[in-house]
Amino acid sequence: MTPLRLSDRVGRRALGYAAKARRLARSVRAGDAHPDDAWAVSLLTPGEGRVYQGMDPRDREHACRVTLHLLREHPAADPELVAAALLHDCGKSVRPYHVAERVLVGLVPTRLARLLPPLGALGIRAQHPELGAALLTRAGARPRVADLVARHHRPAGDLDAELLHHYDDQE
């Protein structure tokens, strides 16, 4: 990926914050989430599907939106990238969030959360990529899927991880 101009970075950041505000508004009640679970599970291996089903419905709905956005713009995306898009937040499932925690933790940027002590909901927020990768590895997921999940907030030049990070920010 080529470096973005300052105006493009500011615009992208503004879109990311708008998406975060929409996501927070939708995160209040789990009953308001309507993920397309049958479609999602059809794109995953059995072990990956079990991890997906263990996610909070709000996270599954977000994952479906991220994946649909990715596929809309990249219809020939690699199946492992598609699976990683569906599972990118699975590390958050290691500890249920209370509503207030979900909203408050969602307001803290990941970079800042990583600087704070890894305690409670904030710790899960900060470490969810690595926790998710470990969960997927234990479930027998494809190694590339676990790697993309681990890197979705720190792509480090991996083009698929960059795409996943971009679409996660937009949804």
Summary of the structure (lengths in Angstrom):
residues: 171
radius of gyration: 15.0
end to end distance: 20.4
largest distance: 43.3
contacts: 530
relative contact order: 0.15
helix: 71%
strand: 0%
